[in-house]
């Protein structure tokens, strides 16, 4: 290991100027409606957002009917995030990149599902 250089790999959100709310407006509205505005302020990347979906899914204050899309996609999203974690920890960056694309696709599917 080098004395003067550190290797750092970060997953940085790139949502554009509109942020998370602009990229996923239906999810953002859901977060606002159920008191999770702070998530929008923090701007987590889609990898980190899995933990938020878990909290939403388990929140007893949110009716199950409102959480239906989250229930449908949560396990798939979590599985792909876990796969991404393995690639990240193993420093398999090409595989990580491909897995993150799949994760993004699942969030886009969730966003469409939440448009009801």
N, CA and C of each residue as an Amber inpcrd file, in Angstrom:
protein
   348
   0.8310000  -1.1690000   0.0000000   0.0000000   0.0000000   0.0000000
   0.8810000   1.2390000   0.0000000   0.4850000   2.1860000  -0.7560000
   1.2460000   3.4200000  -0.8950000   1.1940000   4.2660000   0.3830000
   2.2420000   5.0260000   0.6010000   2.2760000   5.9260000   1.7500000
   1.5550000   7.2410000   1.4520000   1.4430000   7.6120000   0.1760000
   0.9390000   8.9360000  -0.1680000  -0.2930000   8.9370000  -1.0680000
  -0.7620000   7.7510000  -1.4440000  -1.9210000   7.6650000  -2.3370000
  -2.9080000   6.6580000  -1.7650000  -4.1520000   7.0310000  -1.8030000
  -5.2180000   6.1510000  -1.3290000  -6.1710000   5.8810000  -2.4910000
  -6.5720000   4.6600000  -2.6390000  -7.5480000   4.3030000  -3.6650000
  -8.9370000   4.4500000  -3.0560000  -9.7970000   5.1790000  -3.7520000
 -11.1490000   5.4010000  -3.2630000 -12.1330000   5.1790000  -4.4080000
 -13.1120000   4.3580000  -4.1520000 -14.1670000   4.1190000  -5.1340000
 -15.4640000   4.6110000  -4.5150000 -16.1350000   5.5350000  -5.1780000
 -17.3700000   6.1180000  -4.6580000 -18.4970000   5.9140000  -5.6630000
 -19.6780000   5.7530000  -5.1350000 -20.8770000   5.7350000  -5.9600000
 -21.5640000   7.0820000  -5.7460000 -21.4940000   7.9250000  -6.7410000
 -21.9890000   9.2980000  -6.6350000 -23.2690000   9.4330000  -7.4640000
 -24.3280000   9.9980000  -6.8660000 -25.5630000  10.1690000  -7.6330000
 -25.3960000  11.2380000  -8.7130000 -25.9440000  10.9490000  -9.8850000
 -25.9410000  11.9250000 -10.9770000 -27.3750000  11.9880000 -11.5060000
 -28.1680000  12.8530000 -10.9030000 -29.5760000  12.9780000 -11.2880000
 -29.8290000  14.1720000 -12.1960000 -28.8340000  15.0080000 -12.3880000
 -29.0410000  16.2200000 -13.1540000 -29.4720000  17.3550000 -12.2320000
 -29.7500000  18.4930000 -12.8210000 -30.0400000  19.6870000 -12.0280000
 -31.3310000  19.5800000 -11.2190000 -32.2660000  18.7500000 -11.6520000
 -33.5360000  18.6120000 -10.9280000 -33.4190000  17.6820000  -9.7260000
 -32.3070000  16.9820000  -9.6200000 -32.0880000  16.1050000  -8.4820000
 -32.9250000  14.8420000  -8.5250000 -32.9640000  14.1680000  -7.3990000
 -33.7110000  12.9200000  -7.2580000 -35.1910000  13.1330000  -7.5750000
 -35.7470000  14.2380000  -7.0910000 -37.1670000  14.5290000  -7.3190000
 -37.4750000  14.7160000  -8.8010000 -36.5570000  15.2870000  -9.5370000
 -36.7690000  15.4830000 -10.9630000 -36.6380000  14.2000000 -11.7570000
 -35.7640000  13.3260000 -11.3170000 -35.5420000  12.0590000 -12.0170000
 -36.6090000  11.0330000 -11.6930000 -37.0800000  11.0430000 -10.4450000
 -38.1040000  10.1000000 -10.0060000 -39.2390000  10.8640000  -9.3110000
 -40.0300000  11.6210000 -10.0750000 -41.0540000  12.4750000  -9.4580000
 -42.1360000  11.7050000  -8.6950000 -42.5140000  10.5420000  -9.1620000
 -43.5500000   9.7720000  -8.4600000 -43.0280000   9.2670000  -7.1160000
 -41.8130000   8.7830000  -7.1110000 -41.2000000   8.3550000  -5.8630000
 -41.0350000   9.5500000  -4.9270000 -40.6110000  10.6830000  -5.4730000
 -40.4410000  11.8920000  -4.6590000 -41.7680000  12.3190000  -4.0330000
 -42.8420000  12.2790000  -4.8000000 -44.1550000  12.6330000  -4.2520000
 -44.5550000  11.6750000  -3.1430000 -44.2650000  10.4030000  -3.3300000
 -44.5600000   9.4060000  -2.3040000 -43.7720000   9.7180000  -1.0290000
 -42.4880000  10.0290000  -1.1860000 -41.6490000  10.3550000  -0.0310000
 -42.1830000  11.5780000   0.7110000 -42.5830000  12.6010000  -0.0360000
 -43.1420000  13.8090000   0.5780000 -44.4460000  13.5030000   1.2970000
 -45.3000000  12.7510000   0.6430000 -46.6150000  12.4440000   1.2020000
 -46.5120000  11.7240000   2.5450000 -45.4860000  10.8870000   2.7090000
 -45.3760000  10.0730000   3.9210000 -44.2770000  10.5570000   4.8720000
 -43.8430000  11.8170000   4.6900000 -42.9350000  12.4190000   5.6580000
 -41.4700000  12.0710000   5.5130000 -41.0410000  11.7280000   4.3280000
 -39.6430000  11.3740000   4.0900000 -38.9400000  12.4370000   3.2380000
 -39.2820000  13.7080000   3.4450000 -38.6970000  14.8010000   2.6700000
 -37.1710000  14.8620000   2.8050000 -36.6900000  14.4620000   3.9690000
 -35.2520000  14.5260000   4.2240000 -34.4570000  13.6940000   3.2080000
 -35.0350000  12.6090000   2.7540000 -34.3680000  11.7700000   1.7440000
 -34.0960000  12.5970000   0.4930000 -35.0620000  13.4280000   0.1130000
 -34.8920000  14.2600000  -1.0800000 -33.7830000  15.2860000  -0.8770000
 -33.6660000  15.7860000   0.3280000 -32.6020000  16.7500000   0.6360000
 -31.2320000  16.0730000   0.6020000 -31.1660000  14.8360000   1.0810000
 -29.8900000  14.1220000   1.1470000 -29.4110000  13.6200000  -0.2090000
 -30.3270000  13.4530000  -1.1610000 -29.9750000  13.0120000  -2.5160000
 -29.1580000  11.7180000  -2.5430000 -29.6510000  10.6400000  -1.9370000
 -28.8810000   9.3970000  -1.9870000 -28.8460000   8.8300000  -3.4040000
 -27.8020000   8.0830000  -3.7110000 -27.7620000   7.4200000  -5.0090000
 -28.7040000   6.2090000  -4.9690000 -28.9360000   5.5970000  -6.1120000
 -29.8940000   4.4780000  -6.1670000 -29.4260000   3.2790000  -5.3490000
 -28.1440000   3.1520000  -5.1600000 -27.5930000   2.0840000  -4.3220000
 -28.0130000   2.3140000  -2.8730000 -27.8460000   3.5320000  -2.3870000
 -28.2140000   3.8810000  -1.0110000 -29.7320000   3.9330000  -0.8150000
 -30.4400000   4.2290000  -1.8710000 -31.8950000   4.3740000  -1.8050000
 -32.6040000   3.0730000  -1.4540000 -31.9310000   1.9610000  -1.5860000
 -32.5170000   0.6680000  -1.2340000 -32.8940000   0.6510000   0.2480000
 -32.0500000   1.2210000   1.0770000 -32.3480000   1.2710000   2.5150000
 -33.6020000   2.0860000   2.7880000 -33.8060000   3.1380000   2.0190000
 -35.0120000   3.9590000   2.1590000 -36.2350000   3.1380000   1.7710000
 -36.1370000   2.3880000   0.6770000 -37.2620000   1.5420000   0.2690000
 -37.5880000   0.5130000   1.3450000 -36.5710000  -0.0060000   2.0030000
 -36.8000000  -0.9650000   3.0900000 -37.5490000  -0.2890000   4.2340000
 -37.1340000   0.9280000   4.5850000 -37.8390000   1.6550000   5.6450000
 -39.2790000   1.9340000   5.2590000 -39.4980000   2.3290000   4.0090000
 -40.8600000   2.5950000   3.5340000 -41.7100000   1.3330000   3.6010000
 -41.1500000   0.2370000   3.1300000 -41.8780000  -1.0290000   3.1120000
 -42.2740000  -1.4620000   4.5160000 -41.4310000  -1.1880000   5.4790000
 -41.6800000  -1.6180000   6.8530000 -42.3850000  -0.5760000   7.7150000
 -42.6520000   0.5960000   7.1750000 -43.2730000   1.6740000   7.9470000
 -44.7470000   1.3610000   8.1940000 -45.1350000   1.1560000   9.4540000
 -46.5250000   0.8080000   9.7480000 -47.4990000   1.9610000   9.5120000
 -46.9920000   3.1800000   9.4130000 -47.8600000   4.3370000   9.1840000
 -48.3290000   4.4400000   7.7340000 -47.6680000   3.7210000   6.8520000
 -48.0340000   3.7560000   5.4320000 -48.8990000   2.5450000   5.1310000
 -50.1110000   2.7670000   4.6210000 -50.9940000   1.6270000   4.3190000
 -50.3820000   0.7040000   3.2580000 -50.6540000  -0.5770000   3.3910000
 -50.1260000  -1.5500000   2.4290000 -50.5560000  -1.2480000   1.0040000
 -51.7500000  -0.7140000   0.8350000 -52.2110000  -0.3970000  -0.5210000
 -51.3180000   0.6660000  -1.1590000 -50.8430000   1.6180000  -0.3620000
 -49.9570000   2.6580000  -0.8920000 -48.5710000   2.1050000  -1.1950000
 -48.1710000   1.0710000  -0.4600000 -46.8240000   0.5030000  -0.6170000
 -46.7730000  -0.6190000  -1.6570000 -47.8710000  -0.8750000  -2.3290000
 -47.9310000  -2.0000000  -3.2700000 -46.7700000  -2.0170000  -4.2770000
 -46.4870000  -0.8960000  -4.9590000 -45.3580000  -0.9250000  -5.9090000
 -44.0170000  -1.2270000  -5.2300000 -43.8420000  -0.7050000  -4.0330000
 -42.5900000  -0.9520000  -3.3130000 -42.4770000  -2.4320000  -2.9630000
 -43.5780000  -3.0140000  -2.5220000 -43.5650000  -4.4490000  -2.2260000
 -43.2120000  -5.2640000  -3.4720000 -43.7250000  -4.8470000  -4.6220000
 -43.4800000  -5.5980000  -5.8650000 -42.0070000  -5.5660000  -6.2770000
 -41.3430000  -4.4350000  -6.0490000 -39.9860000  -4.2630000  -6.5720000
 -38.8870000  -4.3850000  -5.5320000 -39.2200000  -4.2880000  -4.2690000
 -38.1940000  -4.2160000  -3.2300000 -37.2050000  -5.3810000  -3.2720000
 -37.7090000  -6.5970000  -3.2900000 -36.8000000  -7.7480000  -3.2320000
 -35.8880000  -7.8240000  -4.4490000 -36.4140000  -7.4950000  -5.6280000
 -35.5760000  -7.4880000  -6.8320000 -34.4920000  -6.4200000  -6.7170000
 -34.9010000  -5.2330000  -6.2720000 -33.9560000  -4.1250000  -6.1340000
 -32.8900000  -4.4690000  -5.0990000 -33.3090000  -5.0400000  -3.9870000
 -32.3540000  -5.3950000  -2.9430000 -31.3770000  -6.4730000  -3.4260000
 -31.8710000  -7.4260000  -4.1790000 -31.0110000  -8.4900000  -4.6980000
 -29.9410000  -7.9190000  -5.6430000 -30.3470000  -7.0190000  -6.5180000
 -29.3890000  -6.4200000  -7.4520000 -28.4100000  -5.5280000  -6.6980000
 -28.8930000  -4.8000000  -5.6800000 -27.9880000  -3.9800000  -4.8590000
 -26.9590000  -4.8610000  -4.1540000 -27.3920000  -6.0060000  -3.6370000
 -26.4650000  -6.9160000  -2.9660000 -25.4190000  -7.4550000  -3.9460000
 -25.8460000  -7.7220000  -5.1480000 -24.9040000  -8.1470000  -6.1850000
 -23.9030000  -7.0320000  -6.4780000 -24.4050000  -5.8080000  -6.5480000
 -23.5190000  -4.6580000  -6.7780000 -22.5180000  -4.5170000  -5.6270000
 -22.9710000  -4.7530000  -4.4120000 -22.0820000  -4.6660000  -3.2440000
 -20.9300000  -5.6570000  -3.3780000 -21.2460000  -6.8740000  -3.8220000
 -20.2010000  -7.8830000  -4.0030000 -19.1730000  -7.4360000  -5.0380000
 -19.6440000  -6.8680000  -6.1260000 -18.7250000  -6.3810000  -7.1640000
 -17.8920000  -5.2090000  -6.6410000 -18.5290000  -4.3490000  -5.8670000
 -17.8220000  -3.2040000  -5.3010000 -16.7200000  -3.6630000  -4.3510000
 -17.0600000  -4.5660000  -3.4510000 -16.0790000  -5.0510000  -2.4790000
 -14.9500000  -5.8380000  -3.1430000 -15.2640000  -6.5000000  -4.2460000
 -14.2540000  -7.2820000  -4.9700000 -13.4850000  -6.4400000  -5.9820000
 -13.8760000  -5.2040000  -6.1150000 -13.2640000  -4.2760000  -7.0810000
 -13.4290000  -4.7580000  -8.5270000 -14.5480000  -5.4050000  -8.8070000
 -14.8850000  -5.8070000 -10.1780000 -15.7180000  -4.6780000 -10.7830000
 -15.0400000  -3.6620000 -11.2760000 -15.7100000  -2.4330000 -11.6590000
 -16.5700000  -2.5600000 -12.9180000 -16.1630000  -3.3590000 -13.8730000
 -16.9920000  -3.5480000 -15.0620000 -18.3070000  -4.2280000 -14.6990000
 -18.2250000  -5.2470000 -13.8660000 -19.4250000  -5.9530000 -13.4220000
 -20.2880000  -5.0420000 -12.5600000 -19.6440000  -4.2280000 -11.7280000
 -20.3750000  -3.2670000 -10.9010000 -21.1480000  -2.2920000 -11.7790000
 -20.5080000  -1.7930000 -12.7990000 -21.1460000  -0.8530000 -13.7060000
 -22.3980000  -1.4680000 -14.3480000 -22.2740000  -2.6850000 -14.8360000
 -23.4130000  -3.3670000 -15.4540000 -24.5330000  -3.6190000 -14.4460000
 -24.1720000  -3.9730000 -13.2430000 -25.1690000  -4.2300000 -12.2030000
 -25.8840000  -2.9370000 -11.8140000 -25.1530000  -1.8370000 -11.7660000
 -25.7870000  -0.5540000 -11.4480000 -26.7570000  -0.1340000 -12.5390000
 -26.4600000  -0.4500000 -13.7890000 -27.4180000  -0.1910000 -14.8710000
 -28.7140000  -0.9630000 -14.6250000 -28.5980000  -2.2120000 -14.2120000
 -29.7820000  -3.0190000 -13.9110000 -30.5640000  -2.4310000 -12.7430000
 -29.8360000  -1.9390000 -11.7430000 -30.4790000  -1.3130000 -10.5910000
 -31.2440000  -0.0650000 -11.0280000 -30.6410000   0.7440000 -11.8740000
 -31.3110000   1.9370000 -12.3920000 -32.5750000   1.5620000 -13.1630000
 -32.4930000   0.5200000 -13.9630000 -33.6620000   0.0640000 -14.7160000
 -34.8030000  -0.3350000 -13.7860000 -34.4750000  -0.9960000 -12.6900000
 -35.5120000  -1.3860000 -11.7220000 -36.1550000  -0.1640000 -11.0810000
 -35.3730000   0.8580000 -10.7930000 -35.9500000   2.0920000 -10.2450000
 -36.8480000   2.7850000 -11.2710000 -36.4660000   2.7340000 -12.5290000
 -37.3280000   3.3060000 -13.5640000 -38.6390000   2.5380000 -13.6580000
 -38.5800000   1.2160000 -13.5260000 -39.8030000   0.4080000 -13.5150000
 -40.6630000   0.7370000 -12.2950000 -40.0300000   0.8980000 -11.1460000
 -40.7600000   1.2780000  -9.9320000 -41.4200000   2.6380000 -10.1220000
 -40.6980000   3.5690000 -10.6910000 -41.2360000   4.9150000 -10.9430000
 -42.4920000   4.8410000 -11.8060000 -42.4570000   4.0430000 -12.8590000
 -43.6370000   3.8860000 -13.7310000 -44.8050000   3.2850000 -12.9610000
 -44.5020000   2.2950000 -12.1310000 -45.5260000   1.6160000 -11.3500000
 -46.1650000   2.5650000 -10.3330000 -45.4110000   3.5210000  -9.8500000
 -45.9210000   4.4530000  -8.8460000 -46.7480000   5.5780000  -9.4530000
 -46.8850000   5.6010000 -10.7470000 -47.6150000   6.6900000 -11.4060000
 -49.1320000   6.5430000 -11.3230000 -49.6030000   5.4710000 -10.7060000
 -51.0410000   5.2570000 -10.6080000 -51.6320000   6.3660000  -9.8150000
